[in-house]
Amino acid sequence: MTEVLPSPIAARAMGTDLRRVDGLEKVTGEASYAADQRVDEALSCWLVPSTVARGRVTRIDATEALAHPGVVAVLDHTNAPRFASTEDGELAILQDDRIHFRGQIVALVLAETSEAAREGARLVRVEQQAESFEAELRTDNATYRPEKVNPDKETDTDEGDVDAALATADVVVEQTYRTAYEHNNPLEPHATVAWWGNDESEDGSETLTLYDASQGVHGVAQALADLFGLEKAQVRVMAPYVGGGFGSKGVAHAHVSAAALAARTTGGRPVRIAMTRQQMFALAGYRTATISHFRLGAAADGRLVAIEHAAQEQTSALKEFAEQTASPTRMMYAAPNRRTSHRLAVLDVAVPSWMRAPGEMPGMYAHEVAMDELAEACGLDPVELRRRNEPSTDPETGLPFDSRRLMDCFDRGAERFGWADRPVAPRSTREGEWWVGTGVASATYPAMRQPGNVARIESLDNGCYAISIGAVDIGTGARTVLTQIAADALSVDVRAIDLRIADSSLPMATVAGGSSGTSSWGSSIVAAAQQFRADHGDAPDPGLRSEASAIRGEEEQKFSFHSFGAVFAEVHVHRDTGELRVPRLLGVYNVGRVINPTTALSQFRGGLIMGLSAALFEESVRDPRFGHVVTQDLATYHVAAHADVLGVDAEWLDDETEVFTPMGSRGIGEVGIVGTAAAIVNAAYHATGVRVRDIPLTADRLLR
């Protein structure tokens, strides 16, 4: 494998509306997801959860379960195989009698059918000794300071003298903003099929093979290798089709280790686990609730002199995850005095994890509502306030931005939205029984390119090429855009590309997350294509190969890379009931070159809709008396439905940033959700004159 600094490539296929290359398989039902995989003699496995939030299992009686027709075995901490490593507490299930959260796996039931496994799980008798626990996030218990916050950011920052600047500021906004617990809820529930053998190993050593609903097959393979004391090459993970993830499938969760552990006991028979929607609320990660304490100090003209963002959130006592809620505050606006911090409540609850735009979504919600309040306090238009606080360089790093066209986004959005006609005062416009208001917010997300990605190019017959990389398409269109990138990198038609992905036996690829997938994988494909041409020329014989990884150039170290956007919302609020409707939602983005306009528009609209859903509906309600989430289905955990999504549109500026990637692109998967909830909440205030600082913004809060 060769390391290559890839050169920019000309756009031929890139930028065109190539239809999804896997579209036919999906609309005809030919696409097979993890739970659909047909493997011979597979056993079904059902999870038995704890019903106390903290304590220990004192006894498990599987007599009735084992007597049920079709049940093959019941595994618990007394008879389950041992892992080689228990360092990852979330994955190391059934290793002792300890209960760390309600819903933790305490037994597995294996059966010939899923129906028998489910009934067998109901018949398992679990006796538990409950212990005192804490399961509620409060301002007084979120005091733990983690060493780092996700992914590896500083916990706290402090520049200048914030307190002195606030003391002398002409205008001060000091408020607290809260976001709710949220669960990812991809359309496809998590599922895994696992089996052990040695038929795929060159030296006859044992192998573990899985189909998994995963955003990163190589990450899952490594996690399981560590867990079982194997070499990574002994674990093969495949994810041919994935029905969404939003971060919840970015890392392996307990059901994956459960399937592999159970399969260790079956004499080679595969084990299939398909989680229920209810089980996903305990075992598949979630976004922590956040409490953001903001202090903004400004001169009379609205220019910021001080920013303080103190974030409080929660983690699990079993495994730490610290969301980087205050991180976007560090780079968003110019201010000479800035302070950010993160403090956690360590609770006896399920483990939180990534959810679309972790950190940026809740952090920018708080910041952008605070900016709206500052604009009103200064008597400024909200767009003008942001213009006056545009930094000339990244306030966090001091580096120039490679492209920061935030105000161009605002100007274009204002033109399309008719912002100039907006009345200044809130509660100024009524249409029949509805108060009408408009609001704006900024959006940002860091541009990320992960190291370690490798692509392989092989020449085939008839001028075609096989492109191999262990990336995963989770429904975003990665198969399509990587085909376009490969075609342009090799200067061939897209029909000459045979793309092979979603298998850990293929060259290394990082996770489909952090809006880094296309940038990371695409750069390595370009590097491999350029290495292939250098090795084999423009007319190679069939069967020739080159493999390469993209490295970063010195120019890349000279800039700060982020995507930006401006979100505009129109909100109607019923004068009597407080019902909210969002008839117009517009996002304008600065994201570099868009590889495929069709898939990009889908991503932007999806982000905007998810932001709308967070603003008005989504809330996982945890009962602190028992430690579990009680809203465990899509009847009680509300997400935006078709009737809620009235008018959503997005566009992007014509822009390229070839310093960051040879394709001229940056990530787009997450910036669409950022700022959206704030724009809606700000519009609701403009409609009613009632300021609500917590989301979801429900009718009762406006009526109060």
GUZASE-680377 format. One line per 4 residues: their letters; for each residue x, y, z of C-alpha. Coordinates in steps of 0.02 Angstrom, whole numbers, plus 50000, padded with zeros to 5 digits. Layout:
N
a	X,Y,Z  ...
//
This chain:
704
mtev	50000,50000,50000  50067,50170,49948  50034,50337,50031  49989,50469,49902
lpsp	49953,50655,49910  49809,50660,49785  49796,50800,49658  49631,50888,49621
iaar	49527,50802,49488  49418,50876,49352  49230,50858,49372  49142,50761,49235
amgt	49029,50640,49326  49042,50739,49487  48909,50873,49499  48784,50776,49392
dlrr	48621,50697,49448  48675,50516,49427  48532,50405,49483  48565,50299,49635
vdgl	48662,50148,49575  48572,50038,49703  48401,50116,49674  48330,49970,49575
ekvt	48376,49842,49708  48295,49948,49843  48130,49987,49756  48108,49806,49698
geas	48148,49729,49867  48306,49644,49807  48417,49737,49931  48452,49622,50079
yaad	48478,49705,50248  48560,49622,50398  48406,49535,50466  48358,49478,50289
qrvd	48517,49377,50259  48479,49196,50221  48600,49084,50312  48571,48898,50339
eals	48510,48833,50507  48511,49003,50591  48448,49010,50769  48348,49158,50831
cwlv	48407,49246,50987  48300,49351,51103  48366,49471,51234  48311,49461,51416
pstv	48329,49633,51499  48354,49685,51679  48206,49771,51762  48304,49867,51894
argr	48420,50014,51863  48563,49954,51973  48600,49799,52073  48640,49617,52040
vtri	48561,49460,51972  48537,49339,52115  48458,49194,52020  48401,49147,51845
date	48279,49003,51822  48270,48946,51641  48170,48787,51674  48007,48844,51593
alah	48098,48926,51449  48199,48770,51408  48040,48665,51412  47956,48775,51282
pgvv	47953,48694,51108  48092,48758,50996  48200,48834,51133  48378,48769,51118
avld	48475,48858,51255  48473,48998,51383  48635,49091,51418  48667,49200,51570
htna	48817,49256,51672  48836,49083,51749  48859,48985,51587  48906,49110,51450
prfa	49079,49100,51372  49209,49221,51439  49275,49367,51338  49462,49394,51323
sted	49437,49578,51368  49301,49664,51468  49371,49838,51448  49220,49894,51349
gela	49083,49878,51479  48944,49905,51353  48997,49754,51249  49056,49638,51388
ilqd	48885,49565,51429  48847,49413,51538  49018,49413,51621  48959,49441,51800
drih	48802,49469,51902  48810,49661,51903  48666,49766,51835  48719,49939,51777
frgq	48557,50005,51700  48377,49954,51671  48364,49861,51506  48538,49785,51516
ival	48551,49611,51440  48549,49481,51580  48508,49326,51477  48495,49264,51298
vlae	48369,49137,51233  48413,49036,51078  48275,48949,50981  48231,48878,50812
tsea	48111,49022,50775  48097,49202,50830  47925,49165,50902  47994,49025,51011
areg	48141,49133,51065  48026,49276,51114  47912,49164,51214  48061,49079,51293
arlv	48127,49249,51348  47959,49285,51430  47973,49122,51526  48146,49155,51598
rveq	48130,49200,51783  48257,49330,51837  48278,49373,52021  48368,49537,52053
qaes	48430,49629,52206  48401,49814,52179  48521,49946,52241  48506,50134,52255
feae	48535,50226,52092  48530,50396,52009  48448,50421,51840  48404,50606,51830
lrtd	48506,50746,51753  48501,50903,51858  48605,51060,51870  48666,51009,52044
naty	48731,50836,51996  48814,50874,51828  48982,50916,51907  49104,50785,51840
rpek	49238,50855,51723  49288,50728,51589  49467,50727,51523  49407,50755,51344
vnpd	49244,50774,51251  49195,50687,51090  49291,50647,50986  49451,50711,51068
ketd	49419,50894,51106  49470,50998,51255  49344,50992,51395  49359,51177,51440
tdeg	49430,51331,51355  49461,51504,51426  49529,51653,51330  49537,51833,51389
dvda	49441,51894,51541  49259,51846,51518  49199,51908,51687  49278,52080,51668
alat	49210,52099,51491  49035,52053,51546  49044,52174,51691  49076,52320,51573
advv	48970,52263,51424  48831,52379,51366  48713,52232,51339  48714,52062,51426
veqt	48607,51910,51388  48614,51778,51523  48497,51629,51499  48486,51440,51511
yrta	48431,51330,51366  48385,51146,51371  48373,51009,51242  48286,50842,51271
yehn	48347,50664,51268  48330,50598,51091  48342,50425,51015  48407,50399,50838
nple	48268,50283,50777  48331,50237,50603  48198,50155,50497  48291,49988,50503
phat	48309,49922,50681  48478,49856,50730  48510,49677,50679  48656,49554,50675
vaww	48685,49379,50607  48844,49295,50673  48930,49126,50656  49098,49047,50697
gnde	49202,48933,50587  49373,48909,50511  49331,48885,50327  49379,49064,50281
sedg	49546,49062,50369  49704,49026,50272  49791,48946,50421  49640,48854,50489
setl	49618,48969,50640  49442,49007,50697  49347,49147,50613  49197,49252,50661
tlyd	49083,49312,50521  48940,49435,50538  48809,49527,50441  48776,49684,50539
asqg	48673,49842,50520  48827,49950,50541  48896,50118,50488  49074,50050,50497
vhgv	49117,49868,50465  49302,49888,50506  49262,49968,50674  49146,49825,50721
aqal	49276,49697,50666  49408,49779,50775  49292,49793,50925  49247,49608,50916
adlf	49427,49556,50888  49476,49648,51046  49330,49572,51140  49371,49392,51093
glek	49560,49406,51087  49571,49380,50899  49669,49461,50759  49560,49581,50662
aqvr	49586,49476,50505  49494,49333,50593  49334,49437,50600  49235,49477,50443
vmap	49090,49601,50452  48974,49638,50306  48840,49772,50292  48779,49764,50112
yvgg	48627,49875,50143  48589,49982,50295  48424,50069,50327  48489,50227,50409
gfgs	48586,50252,50568  48602,50436,50617  48752,50385,50722  48673,50243,50819
kgva	48754,50113,50706  48922,50201,50710  48993,50087,50845  48955,49910,50900
hahv	48823,49896,51035  48782,49753,51154  48671,49657,51033  48821,49632,50918
saaa	48928,49555,51053  48775,49456,51110  48754,49377,50938  48939,49332,50928
laar	48941,49266,51106  48786,49159,51080  48854,49091,50916  49008,49031,51011
ttgg	48897,48899,51094  48801,48831,50944  48930,48719,50860  48940,48828,50706
rpvr	48756,48868,50684  48726,49053,50647  48633,49162,50771  48516,49302,50718
iamt	48467,49449,50829  48343,49577,50766  48312,49709,50898  48137,49771,50928
rqqm	48100,49956,50922  48075,49952,51111  48244,49870,51143  48331,50007,51042
fala	48282,50134,51174  48397,50047,51298  48534,49968,51194  48572,50070,51038
gyrt	48633,50237,51104  48546,50407,51111  48580,50593,51123  48599,50654,51300
atis	48490,50795,51363  48588,50957,51380  48581,51111,51489  48673,51260,51414
hfrl	48706,51412,51521  48746,51559,51407  48814,51731,51443  48837,51849,51297
gaaa	48909,52023,51320  48902,52152,51181  48933,52334,51145  48782,52442,51107
dgrl	48807,52410,50920  48791,52222,50947  48973,52174,50929  49015,52036,51050
vaie	49144,52069,51185  49120,51907,51283  49045,51733,51260  49024,51602,51395
haaq	48945,51432,51363  48938,51311,51511  48863,51145,51456  48792,51014,51573
eqts	48741,50841,51513  48749,50659,51565  48849,50503,51538  48831,50324,51596
alke	48920,50251,51746  48954,50097,51638  49044,50185,51496  49088,50367,51471
faeq	49028,50471,51325  49047,50660,51336  48955,50758,51203  49049,50910,51137
tasp	48901,51028,51159  49000,51189,51184  49129,51156,51048  49046,51256,50906
trmm	49037,51408,51021  49227,51415,51014  49236,51455,50828  49069,51528,50775
yaap	49080,51715,50811  49213,51844,50845  49236,51895,51027  49400,51933,51118
nrrt	49344,51848,51278  49276,51670,51270  49249,51530,51393  49172,51357,51369
shrl	49154,51207,51484  49075,51035,51495  49015,50948,51653  48930,50779,51664
avld	48810,50692,51779  48867,50511,51795  48705,50412,51799  48652,50230,51813
vavp	48576,50229,51639  48606,50159,51466  48758,50220,51372  48734,50377,51264
swmr	48821,50390,51096  48824,50484,50932  48667,50557,50857  48668,50663,50700
apge	48781,50815,50730  48829,50771,50909  48880,50929,51000  48838,51047,50858
mpgm	48651,51012,50858  48615,51050,51043  48757,51175,51062  48711,51282,50912
yahe	48527,51274,50963  48570,51362,51125  48693,51483,51046  48576,51536,50906
vamd	48427,51567,51020  48542,51669,51132  48597,51768,50979  48415,51802,50937
elae	48388,51870,51111  48543,51978,51093  48481,52047,50927  48319,52102,51009
acgl	48411,52177,51159  48522,52278,51040  48379,52329,50927  48459,52242,50778
dpve	48397,52130,50640  48453,51952,50680  48545,51936,50514  48634,52102,50540
lrrr	48690,52048,50714  48775,51896,50641  48855,52003,50505  48931,52117,50637
neps	49007,51968,50727  49086,51881,50578  49266,51833,50621  49408,51864,50499
tdpe	49494,51704,50557  49441,51552,50658  49425,51620,50837  49476,51452,50908
tglp	49632,51414,50806  49679,51583,50731  49689,51502,50558  49600,51576,50408
fdsr	49447,51482,50348  49470,51398,50180  49292,51454,50142  49171,51541,50259
rlmd	49028,51609,50157  48903,51615,50299  48842,51790,50258  48823,51742,50075
cfdr	48708,51603,50137  48609,51728,50239  48596,51851,50096  48537,51718,49974
gaer	48414,51647,50100  48347,51819,50146  48316,51856,49962  48222,51693,49935
fgwa	48127,51704,50098  48070,51884,50083  48160,51930,50243  48163,52117,50204
drpv	47974,52126,50229  47982,52051,50403  47905,52161,50540  48028,52203,50678
aprs	47915,52181,50828  47855,52009,50883  47669,51967,50882  47640,52086,50737
treg	47562,51973,50606  47403,51872,50614  47320,51773,50475  47147,51722,50533
ewwv	47167,51620,50692  47356,51604,50673  47498,51712,50733  47638,51715,50604
gtgv	47824,51739,50634  47992,51709,50551  48162,51666,50622  48339,51628,50570
asat	48491,51537,50637  48667,51495,50582  48726,51319,50548  48901,51248,50552
ypam	48988,51081,50556  49175,51042,50551  49244,50968,50391  49327,50804,50435
rqpg	49439,50684,50340  49487,50528,50437  49660,50450,50417  49692,50269,50377
nvar	49574,50243,50231  49639,50132,50090  49569,50100,49917  49615,49967,49789
iesl	49597,49985,49600  49599,49832,49487  49585,49833,49298  49451,49720,49224
dngc	49404,49672,49047  49333,49797,48922  49411,49949,49003  49319,49928,49167
yais	49388,49945,49343  49348,49868,49512  49356,49992,49655  49369,49911,49827
igav	49355,49999,49994  49272,49942,50155  49155,50093,50163  48969,50078,50206
digt	48821,50160,50121  48689,50186,50257  48561,50251,50133  48643,50419,50100
gart	48699,50378,49923  48882,50336,49957  48881,50199,49823  48828,50327,49695
vltq	48946,50470,49739  49096,50354,49759  49058,50286,49585  49059,50464,49518
iaad	49222,50506,49607  49306,50347,49544  49250,50380,49365  49322,50556,49367
alsv	49482,50501,49454  49513,50372,49317  49440,50480,49176  49314,50346,49127
dvra	49126,50333,49114  49029,50287,49271  48974,50128,49181  49155,50068,49185
idlr	49158,50069,49376  49123,49913,49479  49117,49976,49658  49141,49850,49798
iads	49107,49909,49976  49031,49861,50145  49145,49716,50189  49287,49718,50315
slpm	49385,49598,50204  49405,49746,50086  49535,49882,50117  49519,49987,50274
atva	49385,50121,50284  49328,50227,50430  49151,50249,50492  49009,50330,50395
ggss	48993,50468,50523  49047,50643,50566  49007,50697,50387  49178,50622,50347
gtss	49135,50474,50237  49140,50547,50062  49290,50657,50103  49389,50513,50180
wgss	49344,50372,50061  49338,50481,49905  49511,50553,49937  49583,50378,49952
ivaa	49496,50322,49793  49573,50470,49702  49743,50429,49777  49729,50247,49722
aqqf	49671,50296,49548  49817,50414,49524  49937,50281,49590  49860,50154,49472
radh	49888,50266,49321  50067,50297,49377  50095,50109,49396  50002,50041,49245
gdap	49962,50183,49124  49801,50228,49035  49773,50062,48944  49812,49925,49070
dpgl	49793,49740,49042  49659,49656,49149  49710,49596,49322  49828,49737,49371
rsea	49810,49818,49542  49864,49968,49643  49822,50010,49823  49844,50180,49906
sair	49797,50290,50051  49776,50478,50040  49889,50584,50148  49868,50766,50194
geee	49971,50904,50117  50055,51049,50205  49926,51170,50135  49792,51080,50233
qkfs	49875,51129,50395  49858,51313,50353  49669,51327,50355  49517,51295,50463
fhsf	49388,51188,50374  49202,51199,50413  49037,51194,50322  48913,51334,50353
gavf	48732,51373,50323  48588,51490,50359  48417,51423,50407  48255,51522,50386
aevh	48090,51467,50462  47910,51529,50457  47802,51471,50602  47615,51486,50629
vhrd	47544,51472,50805  47358,51452,50836  47295,51593,50947  47184,51480,51054
tgel	47267,51308,51057  47452,51350,51037  47466,51225,50894  47624,51254,50792
rvpr	47647,51233,50607  47800,51265,50500  47741,51303,50324  47913,51360,50262
llgv	48087,51300,50305  48238,51347,50199  48422,51308,50217  48561,51385,50112
ynvg	48732,51302,50130  48916,51328,50094  48988,51151,50081  49111,51151,49937
rvin	49074,51055,49777  48917,50949,49784  48958,50779,49706  48778,50729,49668
ptta	48640,50861,49680  48501,50733,49700  48577,50641,49848  48638,50805,49923
lsqf	48465,50883,49919  48400,50727,50005  48530,50748,50142  48495,50933,50168
rggl	48307,50910,50171  48324,50762,50287  48430,50864,50407  48306,51007,50405
imgl	48161,50888,50439  48257,50805,50580  48291,50977,50653  48106,51019,50640
saal	48067,50856,50727  48187,50899,50869  48113,51073,50884  47932,51019,50899
fees	47916,50834,50941  48062,50725,50991  48084,50689,51176  48133,50528,51262
vrdp	48055,50534,51434  48155,50445,51569  48066,50402,51730  48192,50444,51867
rfgh	48102,50330,51989  48142,50175,51888  48285,50230,51773  48214,50187,51604
vvtq	48143,50278,51454  47955,50258,51452  47928,50324,51274  47986,50163,51191
dlat	47898,50164,51024  47851,50281,50883  47677,50304,50956  47746,50390,51111
yhva	47914,50452,51044  47849,50572,50913  47946,50609,50755  47892,50726,50616
ahad	47768,50641,50500  47716,50690,50324  47579,50806,50386  47706,50902,50491
vlgv	47824,50934,50345  47740,51068,50241  47872,51160,50142  48056,51114,50157
daew	48188,51167,50033  48377,51186,50025  48507,51253,49907  48694,51277,49910
ldde	48819,51404,49849  48928,51366,49699  49093,51332,49784  49244,51217,49779
tevf	49377,51186,49910  49512,51078,49832  49633,51112,49974  49528,50999,50084
tpmg	49490,50857,49963  49543,50825,49783  49358,50821,49739  49330,50999,49803
srgi	49196,50940,49925  49160,50942,50110  49038,50838,50213  48851,50875,50205
gevg	48767,50741,50310  48750,50838,50472  48753,51025,50440  48569,51019,50388
ivgt	48508,50979,50564  48615,51113,50646  48527,51278,50681  48359,51216,50618
aaai	48278,51199,50789  48341,51371,50838  48268,51452,50681  48099,51375,50721
vnaa	48102,51425,50904  48155,51601,50856  48012,51610,50730  47889,51551,50862
yhat	47946,51693,50974  47926,51817,50832  47750,51752,50803  47691,51758,50983
gvrv	47808,51863,51088  47827,51713,51205  48008,51659,51228  48029,51472,51259
rdip	48208,51414,51283  48183,51225,51297  48145,51101,51159  48038,51018,51106
ltad	47930,51174,51092  47755,51110,51125  47589,51202,51126  47572,51198,51315
rllr	47735,51294,51336  47672,51434,51226  47504,51440,51315  47590,51452,51484
//
